[in-house]
Amino acid sequence: MRDWRENEVQPIHNKLAAEFFEVCLQADQLGAGKKIWVHSGYRTKATNESLRLKNSNVATNSFHIRGKAIDFSIEGLSSNQVFELARSCSSGGVGGYSSFVHMDTGPRRSWTV
């Protein structure tokens, strides 16, 4: 889950990896497709700032900068379905967007955009 724009790598938080894996297992049990797209994992501060200037939904001090967030989608499931799975598996933040779901290891909260 490197920052492909800067080609930099940061370790991903173990708790995030475990909770993300649990979402993937739950999706598999529902018979969802085997393709999982990771849209964003770790981001450098420069990448995050560039994205933030283009999109008001990007946080200034994003959990992505610390390797504690992932944005993803799962083939065969709507964003709403993935959002509900993530909420059931996550102890942190879960955001639902039109084409992906955000998970992080911050405080427990959820939102949709």
Order of alpha helices (4+ residues) and beta strands (2+ residues): alpha-beta-alpha-beta-alpha-beta-beta-beta
